[in-house]
Amino acid sequence: MSAPLTQVYICAGVRLDNRYLHTIYFASREAQQGYFAGKVVRTFPAYSHHRRNWELKVEATVAVAQGWNYLYVVNPGVKPYYYFINKVEYVSDTTVKLYLELDVIQTHLFDGVQLLPCFVERQHTTTDRPGEHTVPEGLELGPYTNYHTYDMYNISKMGILVMSAIDLTYNINESSPTAYARDFNGVYSGLGVYAFDDMEKLETQLQGLDSVGKPDAVVAIWMYPKNLVTLCQTFDGENFTEYRWNEFDWENRRCANVCGVNPISDTLALYDNYRENLFQGYTPKNKKLYSHPYNLLYVTGNQGDKAEYRFEQFDTPEEVYIFRLYGAISPDAGVKLVPDCYNMPGSQPNFDEGVTLANFPPCAWDSDTYKVWLAQNYNQMAHAENTATVTALAGLGAMVAGVATGNLAMAGGGAVTTYGGLNQIGTIMAQKEDAKAQPPQAKGTFSSTVNVASGKQTFSFYYKCIRAEYAKQIDDYFTMFGYKLNRVQVPNIHARPAFTYVKTVGCKVAGGVCNEDITLIERIFDNGVTFWVNGDQIGNYALNNAV
C-alpha cells in the first residue's frame, strides 16, 4: 500500500459557495495558490486519497469547524483541487464530518479549459463611450423630466406675404404693371409674391387697388417666417440681388419682391452644457445612461407632429446637432424641420425623420365697395351723365320753343324729353348712393391660433431624461450585471479592473476535463457569474470598475 501523501488545507473567510454567483479571477496558478494559502486556518496531512464529492472526518470541535467554508487538497506533482465545505456534522466531541463539493471553476481554471464562441446575453464591456452600446434593456424607465428646453427663434417672427397679379412695388395707378412671372422653388407662377414689413404700407397699396377698381388683383395674404423668405430687387427683368429679410431697405421701399425660400440651419448646443441638470444632478457610472431611451431629444411643432431623436445617431463632430428648416412660397405652405447627419451617411439631411409645422395664419382684408364701384363705373357713369344732361337740355329747349310758338305738341314732347333726361341723371345718382351704402367687402380668411398668439408657432426642443430615482436604479443594475449584448462572441471573464459579469446562452466549453465538469461549467455561465479580481472584495460594488 502506498503512503498517504494528500495534504488538506482548511480555509475560512473565502467568499465562494456552490451557487456560483461569484468566483475569483486569477491571472496565474501561482496567484491563485497564494490567495488561498492566505486563507488557511488548519492543515491536515497524510490523507490517502480524495474524491470529487466526498466526506472527510477531521479532528476538530463543531464550534471551531463551523467557521470553515472552503478547503483545497494538494498532492505532490498534481494540481490543487478546491472544494466547498457545504456542511459540518458532529461526530464526537473531538471529531466532525465535512461534506465537500468540488469547485469546478477554481479547480479547472488553469487546465486549458477553453471558452468557445457562443451567444453572450450580457456582460461588462471593455469600452464604454456614450452612445456606443444601444441594445434595448427592457427596464422600467419611469416618467421623463426635461433638463433643458429650447425654442427655435428662427421662425417665431413672421412677416406679411401678399400674392398679387399687379406689381405692388409701384405706386398703384391705372397703368400699374402686372406682376413679374417667375418660379418659386421650382414651380411657375404668373402671380407675384410681395413681402411687407409694415401693415400701413400694405393698407395703402390695398386702398390704391380699390381706387383703380382692381381689388381682385390680390389673391391671398398670409403670415410666414421672416428668416426663411428670400427677397430680391429686379434689374432688367432678369437679374436679381437677393436679400435676407433683415438686410432689406424697408424704410425707403413699399415692399419687397419675394424670390423664394432658402433653407436655414440651426445648431443645437451640446447637451453636455446642461449636464449639471441631467438626471436631476445624478452622475451615472455607466455611460449607456447617456443614450436612448434614458437620455433623448424630443422635438415638437406644438401642433401634434413630433419626433424623438437619439443623440448617439447624429454623425456630427464634437456632438453638435444640426437641424435644417425648409419651406415653400404658397398660402398654405408649412415648414419642415430636418435633422442633418442623422442616420444618414455623410452630411445629408434626413427628410424621412423630419417634423412639419403648418397652420401659418391666413389674413383677411377688406375692399371699399364704393371706391371700387366708382373706379369700375367711372367712364360709363361720365358718359351717361353727359348724355342725360344733353337730352334734358334739348328737351327743355323744345318745350320753351313750343310754348313760345303755341305749338303744344312740340312743348309736350320737349317736356317728356326733359323729364327723361332728368330721370336718367337721377337713376345714376341713385346707383352711386346705393354703392355708397354697401359695406366693405371682406376678402381672404382670418385665422389665428393659440400658438401664434402665444409665440409658440415654432419648433420646441426638449432635452429629456429619466428621473434620478430610476437613473440610480438602472445604473446600479449596469454596475452589477453589465450591458445586454445579444451577440455571438467568446465570453470575456476579465473585461473590467475590479469585476466582470458574464451571462451566456448555450455556453460551449472545450478542454481536457471530464464531461460532468464541462457541463457544470457551461451551466454556470448560462446562469450568469461574476469574476472578481480580489476575492476579499466580492460583493463590493462600490469599487471603481470603470473601463
MARSENU-407106 format. One line per 2 residues: number of its first residue (from 1); for each residue x, y, z of C-alpha. Coordinates in steps of 0.25 Angstrom, whole numbers, plus 2048, in hexadecimal, padded with zeros to 3 digits. Each point is the difference from the previous one (the first is absolute). Example, Ala and Ser with C-alpha at 12.3 -4.5 7.8 and 13.67 -1.06 7.14 Angstrom:
% residues 2
1> 831,7EE,81F ~ 806,80E,7FE
END
This chain:
% residues 547
1> 800,800,800 ~ 805,80E,7FC
3> 803,80A,80B ~ 7F5,80B,802
5> 805,80D,7F9 ~ 7F4,809,7FF
7> 801,80D,808 ~ 7F2,806,804
9> 800,80F,802 ~ 7F4,806,807
11> 7FC,80E,7FD ~ 7F7,80A,807
13> 7FB,80D,7FA ~ 7FF,7FC,7F2
15> 7F4,807,7F9 ~ 7FC,7F5,7F7
17> 7F5,7F6,800 ~ 7FA,7F5,7F7
19> 7F6,809,7FA ~ 80B,806,7F7
21> 7FA,80E,800 ~ 80E,805,803
23> 80E,7FB,7FE ~ 80E,805,7FF
25> 809,804,7F4 ~ 80F,7FC,801
27> 80A,804,7F6 ~ 809,7F4,803
29> 7FF,7F3,808 ~ 80B,806,80A
31> 7F7,80C,803 ~ 7F4,7F6,802
33> 809,7F7,80A ~ 805,80D,807
35> 7F2,805,803 ~ 7FA,7F3,805
37> 80D,7FE,809 ~ 7FD,80D,807
39> 7F2,7FA,804 ~ 805,7F3,806
41> 7FD,7FE,80F ~ 803,7F2,802
43> 808,7F5,7F8 ~ 7FD,7F1,801
45> 80C,7F8,7F9 ~ 801,7F1,7FD
47> 7F2,7FD,7F9 ~ 801,7F5,7F6
49> 7F6,805,7F5 ~ 7F5,80A,7FD
51> 7F4,7FF,7F7 ~ 7F7,80A,7F8
53> 7F5,800,80B ~ 804,7FA,80D
55> 7FF,800,80F ~ 80C,803,808
57> 802,7FD,80F ~ 809,809,807
59> 804,803,80F ~ 7F9,80D,804
61> 7F5,804,808 ~ 7F3,805,7FA
63> 801,80E,805 ~ 80E,801,7F9
65> 7FC,7F9,7F3 ~ 7F3,809,7FE
67> 80A,80B,7FC ~ 805,7F8,7F5
69> 7FA,801,7F2 ~ 80B,7FC,7F6
71> 80C,7F7,7FE ~ 809,7FB,7F6
73> 809,7F4,7FF ~ 80E,7FE,7FA
75> 807,7F4,7FB ~ 80F,801,7FD
77> 801,802,7F1 ~ 7F1,802,7FE
79> 7F8,80D,7FF ~ 7F8,804,80C
81> 7F1,7FC,801 ~ 7F7,80B,806
83> 7F3,7FC,808 ~ 7F4,807,806
85> 7FD,7FB,80E ~ 7F1,7FF,7FF
87> 7FD,7FA,80E ~ 807,7FE,80D
89> 7FA,7F4,808 ~ 803,7FC,80F
91> 807,7F2,801 ~ 805,801,80E
93> 805,80B,809 ~ 80E,800,7F9
95> 7FB,7FB,7F2 ~ 7F8,807,7F5
97> 7FC,7FB,7F2 ~ 802,80A,7F5
99> 7F7,7FF,7F4 ~ 807,804,7F4
101> 7FD,804,7F1 ~ 80A,803,7F5
103> 802,80E,7FC ~ 801,7FE,7F1
105> 803,80E,7FC ~ 80C,802,809
107> 805,7F1,7FE ~ 800,801,7F1
109> 803,80F,7FE ~ 80E,7FD,7FB
111> 7FD,7F2,7FA ~ 7FF,805,7F2
113> 7F1,802,801 ~ 7FD,808,7F4
115> 7F3,808,7FE ~ 7FB,7FF,7F2
117> 7F8,80B,7F8 ~ 7F1,800,805
119> 7F5,809,802 ~ 803,80A,80A
121> 7F4,806,806 ~ 806,80A,809
123> 80E,804,806 ~ 809,80B,804
125> 806,806,7F4 ~ 80E,804,7FD
127> 7FC,80E,7FB ~ 7F5,809,805
129> 7FE,80D,7F8 ~ 7F3,808,7FF
131> 7F8,7FA,7F5 ~ 808,7F4,7FE
133> 7F7,7F6,806 ~ 7F2,801,7FC
135> 7F9,7F2,801 ~ 7F3,802,807
137> 800,7FB,80E ~ 7F1,800,803
139> 801,807,80D ~ 7F5,808,807
141> 803,80F,7FD ~ 7F6,808,808
143> 7FC,80E,7FC ~ 809,809,7F8
145> 804,80D,804 ~ 805,80C,7F8
147> 80E,805,803 ~ 801,80A,7F5
149> 7F6,807,7F7 ~ 802,808,7F3
151> 7F7,807,7F6 ~ 805,802,7F2
153> 800,80F,800 ~ 803,800,7F1
155> 7F1,7FE,7FC ~ 7F9,807,80B
157> 800,80E,7FA ~ 7F7,801,7F4
159> 7FE,80A,7F4 ~ 7F4,802,7F7
161> 800,7FA,7F2 ~ 7F6,804,7F5
163> 7FE,7F9,7F3 ~ 7FB,80A,7F5
165> 7FE,801,7F1 ~ 805,80E,801
167> 80E,804,804 ~ 7FE,806,80E
169> 80E,806,800 ~ 7FB,80C,7F8
171> 7F6,80B,804 ~ 7F3,7FB,7FC
173> 7F9,807,7F4 ~ 7F8,7FD,7F3
175> 80D,7FC,7F9 ~ 806,7F7,80B
177> 808,7F5,7FA ~ 7FC,7F2,802
179> 808,7F6,809 ~ 80D,7FB,7FA
181> 7FE,7F1,7FE ~ 80B,7F7,806
183> 802,7F2,806 ~ 7FF,7FE,80F
185> 808,7F5,805 ~ 7FF,7F9,7F2
187> 7F1,803,7FE ~ 7FC,80A,7F5
189> 7F7,80B,805 ~ 7FA,80B,7F7
191> 7FD,808,80D ~ 80A,807,808
193> 802,7FF,80F ~ 804,80C,808
195> 805,802,80E ~ 7FB,80B,80A
197> 807,803,80D ~ 7F6,80C,802
199> 7F1,7FE,801 ~ 7FD,80F,7FD
201> 808,7FF,7F3 ~ 7F8,7F3,7FC
203> 7F3,807,804 ~ 804,80C,7F7
205> 802,7F6,7F4 ~ 7F3,7F9,802
207> 7F8,80D,800 ~ 808,804,7F4
209> 7FB,7F4,7F9 ~ 7F1,803,804
211> 802,80E,7FB ~ 804,7FB,7F2
213> 7F5,7F5,801 ~ 809,7F4,800
215> 7FE,7FA,80E ~ 800,7F2,7FB
217> 80E,801,7FC ~ 804,7FC,80E
219> 7FE,7F1,800 ~ 805,7FC,80E
221> 807,806,80D ~ 806,7F8,80A
223> 80B,800,80B ~ 80D,7F9,7FF
225> 80D,7FF,807 ~ 809,80C,7FC
227> 80D,7F8,801 ~ 7FC,7F6,7F5
229> 7FC,80A,7F6 ~ 80A,805,7F5
231> 7FD,80E,7FB ~ 805,806,7F3
233> 801,80C,7F8 ~ 7FE,7FF,7F1
235> 809,805,7F6 ~ 7FD,800,7F1
237> 7F5,7F5,802 ~ 80B,7F5,802
239> 80B,803,80A ~ 7FD,800,80F
241> 807,804,80C ~ 7FC,7F8,80C
243> 7FE,804,80E ~ 7FC,7FB,80D
245> 7F4,806,807 ~ 809,808,80A
247> 809,805,7F5 ~ 7F5,806,7F7
249> 7FE,80F,800 ~ 7F2,800,805
251> 800,80F,804 ~ 802,805,7F2
253> 7F7,7F6,7F8 ~ 7F2,7FC,801
255> 802,7F1,7FF ~ 80A,7F6,7FB
257> 7FF,7F5,7F5 ~ 800,7F2,805
259> 80A,7F7,7F9 ~ 7FE,7F4,808
261> 803,7F8,80C ~ 80E,7FC,804
263> 803,7F5,80A ~ 806,805,80D
265> 807,7F8,80B ~ 800,801,80F
267> 80B,7F9,808 ~ 7FC,7FB,80E
269> 80A,801,80B ~ 807,7F4,806
271> 7F7,7F9,80A ~ 80D,7FF,809
273> 7FE,80F,802 ~ 7F3,7FD,808
275> 806,7F3,807 ~ 7FF,806,80D
277> 7F1,7FF,7FF ~ 800,7F2,7FA
279> 7FA,7F5,808 ~ 7FD,80B,80A
281> 80E,801,804 ~ 803,7F1,801
283> 80D,7FC,7F9 ~ 800,7F2,7FA
285> 80C,7F7,801 ~ 7FB,7F9,7F3
287> 800,808,7F3 ~ 7F5,7F8,7FA
289> 7F6,809,808 ~ 804,80C,7F7
291> 7FA,7F9,7F4 ~ 7F2,7FD,7FC
293> 7F6,7FD,807 ~ 806,806,80D
295> 804,80D,7F9 ~ 7FA,805,7F3
297> 7FC,80C,7F8 ~ 7F1,803,7FE
299> 7FB,809,7F5 ~ 7F2,805,7FE
301> 7FA,80A,7F7 ~ 7F6,803,80B
303> 7F4,7FB,7F7 ~ 801,7F1,801
305> 80C,7FD,7F7 ~ 80C,7FB,809
307> 80C,7F7,800 ~ 80A,7FA,809
309> 80F,801,7FC ~ 80B,7F8,806
311> 80D,809,803 ~ 808,7F4,7FC
313> 7FB,7FF,7F2 ~ 805,80E,7FC
315> 80C,7FE,7F8 ~ 806,80E,802
317> 80D,804,806 ~ 801,804,80F
319> 7F2,7FB,802 ~ 7FA,80C,7F9
321> 7F1,7FE,7FC ~ 7FC,807,7F3
323> 7F2,802,7FB ~ 7FC,807,7F3
325> 7F3,807,7FD ~ 7F9,7FF,7F2
327> 7F4,808,7FC ~ 7F9,804,7F3
329> 7F8,80C,7FA ~ 7F2,7FD,801
331> 7F4,805,808 ~ 7FE,7F2,807
333> 80F,7FC,800 ~ 806,7FC,80D
335> 80E,7FD,804 ~ 808,7F4,803
337> 80B,7FE,80A ~ 80A,7F5,7FB
339> 80C,7FA,809 ~ 80D,801,7F9
341> 80A,7F4,800 ~ 7F6,7F8,808
343> 7FF,7F1,7FC ~ 806,804,7F2
345> 80E,7FE,7FA ~ 807,80D,7FF
347> 7FA,80E,803 ~ 7F3,7FD,7FA
349> 7F2,805,805 ~ 7F7,7F5,804
351> 7F2,805,7FA ~ 7FA,7F3,804
353> 802,803,80F ~ 7FC,80F,7FF
355> 7F5,807,808 ~ 7F6,809,7F9
357> 7F9,80D,805 ~ 7F4,805,7F8
359> 7F4,80A,803 ~ 808,80D,7FD
361> 7F5,80A,802 ~ 7F8,805,7F3
363> 7FC,80E,800 ~ 7F3,807,7FE
365> 7FE,80E,7F9 ~ 7F5,809,7FC
367> 7FD,807,7F3 ~ 7F9,80D,7FF
369> 7F3,7FD,7F8 ~ 7FD,80F,7FC
371> 80E,803,7FC ~ 801,7F3,7F7
373> 7F2,804,7FA ~ 804,80E,7FD
375> 80D,7FB,7FA ~ 7FA,7F5,7F8
377> 7F4,808,7FB ~ 807,80E,7FE
379> 800,800,7F1 ~ 7F2,7FA,7FF
381> 7FA,80A,80A ~ 807,80C,7FA
383> 7FB,7FC,7F2 ~ 7F2,7FE,806
385> 800,80D,807 ~ 804,808,7F4
387> 7F5,7F9,7F7 ~ 7F6,803,80B
389> 803,80E,801 ~ 800,803,7F1
391> 7F3,7F9,7FF ~ 7FA,808,80B
393> 805,80D,7FA ~ 7FB,7FC,7F2
395> 7F2,7FD,806 ~ 7FF,80D,808
397> 804,808,7F4 ~ 7F5,7F9,7F8
399> 7F6,802,80B ~ 803,80F,800
401> 7FF,802,7F1 ~ 7F3,7F8,800
403> 7FA,809,80A ~ 805,80D,7F9
405> 7FA,7FC,7F3 ~ 7F3,7FA,805
407> 805,7F2,7FB ~ 7FA,7F8,80B
409> 805,7F3,7FA ~ 80E,805,800
411> 7FF,805,80E ~ 7FB,7F3,805
413> 80B,7F8,7F9 ~ 80A,809,806
415> 7FB,7FE,80E ~ 800,7F1,7FE
417> 80E,800,7FB ~ 805,809,80B
419> 7F9,7F7,80B ~ 807,7F4,7FA
421> 80E,807,800 ~ 7FE,804,80E
423> 7FB,7F2,804 ~ 80C,7FA,7FA
425> 809,809,809 ~ 7F8,7FD,80C
427> 802,7F1,7FD ~ 80F,801,7FF
429> 800,808,80D ~ 7F8,7F6,807
431> 80A,7F5,7FB ~ 80B,808,806
433> 7F8,801,80E ~ 7FE,7F1,7FF
435> 80E,7FD,7FE ~ 804,80A,80B
437> 7F7,7F9,80A ~ 806,7F2,7FD
439> 809,7FB,80C ~ 80F,7FD,7FD
441> 802,7F2,7F9 ~ 807,7F6,808
443> 80B,7F8,7F9 ~ 809,7F5,805
445> 7FF,7F9,80D ~ 804,804,80D
447> 805,7F4,809 ~ 80A,801,80C
449> 804,7F5,80A ~ 804,7FF,80E
451> 80E,7FD,7FC ~ 801,80D,7F7
453> 7F9,808,80C ~ 80A,7FA,80A
455> 80C,801,7F7 ~ 801,7F1,7FF
457> 7FE,7FF,7F1 ~ 80E,7F9,7FF
459> 808,7F3,803 ~ 802,7FD,80F
461> 80C,7F8,805 ~ 7FF,7F8,80D
463> 80C,7F9,805 ~ 7FA,7F5,808
465> 806,7F6,80A ~ 7FB,7F6,80A
467> 7FF,805,80E ~ 80B,7FE,80A
469> 7F9,7F5,808 ~ 7FF,7F7,7F3
471> 80E,804,7FB ~ 806,7FB,80D
473> 7F9,7F3,800 ~ 804,7FD,7F1
475> 80E,805,803 ~ 801,7F6,80B
477> 7FB,7F5,7F8 ~ 80A,803,7F5
479> 80B,801,80A ~ 7FD,7F2,805
481> 7FC,7F9,7F3 ~ 806,808,7F5
483> 7F8,803,7F3 ~ 7F8,7F7,7F7
485> 808,7FC,7F4 ~ 7F8,7F5,7F9
487> 80B,7FC,7F7 ~ 809,7F4,7FD
489> 80E,801,805 ~ 80A,7FA,80A
491> 7FB,803,80E ~ 80A,80A,807
493> 803,7FC,80F ~ 809,80C,802
495> 7FA,80C,7F9 ~ 801,80A,80B
497> 80A,803,80B ~ 7F8,7FC,80C
499> 7F6,7F6,7FC ~ 7F9,7FB,7F3
501> 7F2,7FA,7FF ~ 7FD,7F7,7F4
503> 7F4,7F8,7FC ~ 7FE,7F7,7F4
505> 7F6,7F8,7F9 ~ 805,7F2,7FC
507> 80E,802,805 ~ 80A,7F6,7FA
509> 80D,7FC,807 ~ 80B,7F8,7FB
511> 80C,7FA,808 ~ 806,7F4,806
513> 7F7,7FE,80B ~ 7F4,7F6,802
515> 7F3,802,7FA ~ 7F9,802,80D
517> 809,80C,804 ~ 7FE,806,7F2
519> 7F1,7FF,801 ~ 800,807,80D
521> 809,80B,7FB ~ 7F7,802,7F4
523> 7F4,801,80A ~ 807,80A,809
525> 803,809,7F4 ~ 7F2,7FF,7FB
527> 7FB,804,80E ~ 809,80C,801
529> 80C,801,808 ~ 809,80C,805
531> 80F,7FE,800 ~ 807,809,80B
533> 80E,804,7FF ~ 802,801,80F
535> 7F9,7F5,807 ~ 7FF,808,80D
537> 7F8,80A,7F9 ~ 7F5,7F7,7FB
539> 7F2,808,801 ~ 807,80D,801
541> 7F9,807,7F4 ~ 805,80E,805
543> 80E,7FD,7FA ~ 804,808,7F4
545> 7FE,7F6,7F5 ~ 800,80A,7F4
547> 807,7FD,7F3
END
